[in-house]
């Protein structure tokens, strides 16, 4: 089981030539002392929209497009504050108090992020968190010493935490990222892993026009066939046009078993009333399952438009997604989605889905949806 979650909340934005933007103001203080806290990060999770508090604890976040977002307020040494905001009902002022972060984790942390522990566990963390493809080779972590490694010898499980946001520079895509790691675990016997946290993007300044063009091309390449691309195409009903081929499993009732069950309920089968081998056929069918799993390749009935105009994505079993783009030389690659428990996913036009922690990803997306290939949710590819 491999899963990666980033707590991206739904974002519903109205499309227009000149979209309306909003602003959110507020302040951040210490819950124990009541004093203002400076240099606190205030950002919309998974986007490039963010700011920091001033010396008096005040902040002003501008340029917010219409929609619903997860607002993150985070400072080193404090518990991260998160809440949902909606531009249709923004508070006049948002005053937040931060609680001091518990130090319980320090009791189980045995290896700080020094060179020895990084040599021992760094490759596992890098390959699963940053990635293994070409973009990953152009990434650097500026503060490796903030990482803490803990290995449980009995369960053979590696747990990684961070004392501050992980600062990642991605020279392939042109982003500097702050990742607030909430949890990371890796099971050595099964190689199953999972992590989640809060992510803020800052666009880097290119050294020249050539680097800018490289970044634009690399971003487009990272976007095409990604899970965000898939969700956006699913939302707009353009899976086939965008190059996605899907195969999803559905439960099909065993009609023959239903028919025979009905006969028995009607007491139509009596000793000696049915000649030949028919009773043997009946008993054979009654031992069969009530449902069969059938694989469908159609694009119908995947998305439901709710009364409030939001959209729900519902599937059962394995949902296989294959993407290819011959024009750009992108060979076919398949990924599989599976739900931890039955639930309808809420999706939006920006490519986000909720709740994210219920989705297990296998196949190509395990390698391509790592941090080295992530784009902000407000990224729009060129036509």
N, C-alpha and C positions, 0 to 999 in steps of 0.2 A: 504494500500500500504506500503510495507516494502522494503527498498532497502539499500544496503550497498555497497559503492564503495571505492576503494583504489587507483584508478588511476594507475593500473598496465598496462604498455604499452607492446606491443608485443616484444617477445624475440625469435629470431630464431637462434639456435645454431647448428653448424655442429657437428655430433657425430663422434668421432674417439678415438683410443686407448689412444693417448696423445694429447688432444685438445690444440690448440694454444691459448695463452692468450695475452692480450694487456694491455697497461698502458696509463693513461691520466694524464697529468700534467697541472698546471695552478696556478692562484693566485686569491685572493679575497680582494677587497678594499672597503672602504666606499665611496658611491657615492657623498656625500657632501664634505668630507674632502680630499678624495684621499688617506687616510692612510690605511695601511694593517690591516686586521682583523684576529686575532688569534682565535684558537679553534672553527672554523666554521666546521660544519658537512657537509661532501661531501660523498654522497652515491648513489647507484643505487636503486631506489624505489622497495620495496618489496623483496629485497635480503639481503644477509649477506655480501655484498661487500661495504666497506666504509672506510673513513679515516677522518682526521681533518687537518685544516691548522696550519702551524707553526707560530711563532711570526712574521715572515715577510710576512704572508698571503699566502705563497706558499703551494701547496699540490701535492701529487703524489698518484694516485689511481691505484693499480696494480691488476693482477689476473683476468682481465675482459675476459670472454669467448666471442667467436664470437657471434655477434648479435646486436640487436637494444634495447636500454634501455632508461628509463626516469631518467635523472640525476637530483638529488636534492641537492641544496646548501642552508643551513639553519643556521641561528644564532638568538639567542634571541634578540628581539628588532628590527629585520630587516624583511622585506618582503621576503618570501621564493622564491628562484630562481629555476626555472625548465626548462629543455630543453631536447630534444631528441638527443642521440648520437648513432652513428652506427660505429662498429669496422671497416667497410669497408672504412670509410672516417673520421677517428678521426682527430681533429685539432692538430696541432703541440703543441700549448699551448692555454689553455682556460682561458682568463682573464675576471673575472666577477666583476661587481660593485653591491653592495647591497644597496637598498633604505631603509631608516628608516621606520619602520612599523607605519601605522596610528594608532592614539589612539582613533578613533571614537567609537570603540566597548566599551571603558570604560564608555561612556555616557549612555549606556543601560544596563551595567552590574551592578546588584544591590546586588548580594550575592556572596562574595568570598568563596573559598573552605575551609571554616573553619568547625569545628565539627558540628555546628548547621545546616548549609546549607547542609552538607553531610548527616546528619541524615534525613533531609527533602527530598532531591532529590537524594541522593547517590544510593539508591536501583534501581531506574528507570535507572540511567546512567549505573550502574554496570550490571544489567540484560541484557540490550540491547547492550551494548558496549563490556564488557568482556564476558558475557554469564552466563548460569545457570547450565551447566553440571559439571561433576567431575573435568575436567581440570580447570574450572573457580574457583573452591574452593581452588586450589593450586596456584592462581595468587595473586599478590599484586601490588598496585600502590604506588610507593615510594614517589611521590610528589603530593598528593591530594590537597595541598594548591594552586597548579598552576591552578586548575579548577575554572571556574567562571560560576555561575548559574543565568539565567535570566528567570523569568516566566511572560508571558503575560497573565494577568487575563482575558482580553477580548476574546482572541482567544483560551485560555486554552492550551497554547503551551509552552513547556520548551525548552530553547536554552542553550547549554553548549559550552563554549570556553575554551582555555587554554593559559596562558601567556608564557609557555615554553613547549618543548616536554614532553609528558606524558611518564614516565619511568615505564614500566611494567615488573615484574619478573615472569616468568612462570616456576614454579618448576616441573610441570607435563611434559613439553616438553623440558626443558633445554635451554630456550632462554631468554635473556634480550632484551626487545624491546624498541625502541624510536618511539613513535607515534606522529607525528605533526598533530594535529587535526585542520582541516580547517573548518569544520562545523558539528554540531550535533543538531538535533531537534526531539522533541517527542510531538505528539499530544495526549493529555490526553483523549478526548472523543472517538477517534477512535483507540487509541493505535498504530497509524502509526508512524514510525520513520525512520530516515535516517541519515547517517554520512559518511564523507569521509575525507581522509588525506593521509599523506605519512608515510611509515613504513620502519624501518631499524631493522634488526635482528643481535644480537650478541650471538654466541653460548657460553653457560656457561661451566665451567669446573666441571665435576662430582667429588664427594668426593671419590668414589670408583667404581670398575667395575660393581657392582650391580646396582648402580644408572645409570650408563651409559647404561646398558641393559634395564632398565626401560624406560629411555628416548627414546631409539631406538624403543622399542615396542609401546610406547605411540604415537610417531610420525607416525609410520606406521598405527596405528589404526585411528589417526586423518586424515590421508591422504585418506584411503580407503573410497570410497563413497562421498568424498568431491567434490566441484565444480571443483577444479583443476584437480582431478582425472578424472572427467567426461570430461572436455575439452581436456585433453591429450588423453583420449581414443577415443573421437570423432575425433580428429585430425589424429590419427593413424588408424582409421577405426576398432577399437577393442571394441566397446561398449558391444556387446553381450559376447565376451570372458572375459571381465573384470567384468562382473556381473551386467551390467546396462540393465534395461528394460525401453523402452520409449513408450510414447503415445503422438502423436502430432496432432493438429487440422489443417485441410486444408479446403479451400473453394471449394465446388463442385457445378458447374453450374446446374441450374434447367433446364434440357434438355426439359422437357415437356412444360415449359413456353416459352422457345426459339422456340420450334416447333409451338406453337399456335401464338406467336407474328409474326412469319414468314407468317403464313396463313393470319392473318389480314392485314399485309403489302401488300400481294398479292391481297387483296380485294376478297379473296375467300369466305368470309362469307357474304352473302347477306340475306336480309329478306326472310325467308321461304325457303332458299336453303338447310338448313341442318335439317333433321327431328329429332324427338324425343328429348332426353334430352341433346344432344351434346352442344348446346349453353350455357346451365347451367354449364356444365363441363368446357367449355372455360372460362367463367367468374370467376369460382371458382379458376382455375389455375392461371389466370392473377392477382389475388389478392395475390398470393404466392410470397415469396422473390425470387430475382434473383439467390441467392446462398444458399446452405445448408452447415452447418458445419459438417464435417465427421471426426471421430477420426481414425487415422491410427496407426498401431503398427509395421510398417516396419522400416528398418534402411537405406533405399535407399534415394538418392538425398538430403541428409542433408548438405553435404559439397561440395563446388565448389573449384577446384584448379584453381587459377588465372594464367594469363600468366607469372607473375613474381614469380610463385611457392608458393605464399602465399595462405592461405585457408580462405574461407568465409563460415560462418554458417548462414543459412537462415531458419526462421520458422515464422508461423503466429499463432495467438490465443495463447492458453495455451500449453506449452510444458512440459509434465509430465515426470519426471525422477525417477525411482525406483531403489534402489541398495540393494543388499543382498549378504551376504557371509556366508553360513552355516558352512563352515570349521572353521571360526574364531568366530562363534556364533553371527554374526552381523545380526540382524533381518531386514526384509524388511522395508525400510523407503522411503517415496516419497517426492519429492520437485517439485515445479512448477516454470517455467520461463515464463516471459511475458515481451514484449517490450513496452516501453513508447510510442514509435512511430516506424513505419516500417523502419527497417534498417538491412543490412547484417552485422553480427559481424565478425570481423577479429580475427582469432584464431591462436595460435601457439603451437608448440610441448611441450612447457614448461607449458601449461595450463593457459595461459593468454588470455584475450579477450578484444576487444576494439571496440566501446567506452563503458566503464563499466557503466556509469551513465544512460544508456538507458535500463538496465535490472532490472526488479523487481523480487525478489525472495520470494517465499512463501513455507510453509511446513517445512520439516526437516532442510533445509539449513539455515533458519532464525535462528535456535538455534545453529547449528554446525559451521556456518561460522563466528562466532564472534571471537574476538581477541584471546580468550583463546585457540582456536583450529587452529589458522593460522600457516602456515609453510612458510619459505622463498621460493620464486619461483625457487631457485636453489637447492631445496631439491629433492633428488632422493631416492625413497624407495628401500630397498633391494629386490632382486629377490625372 
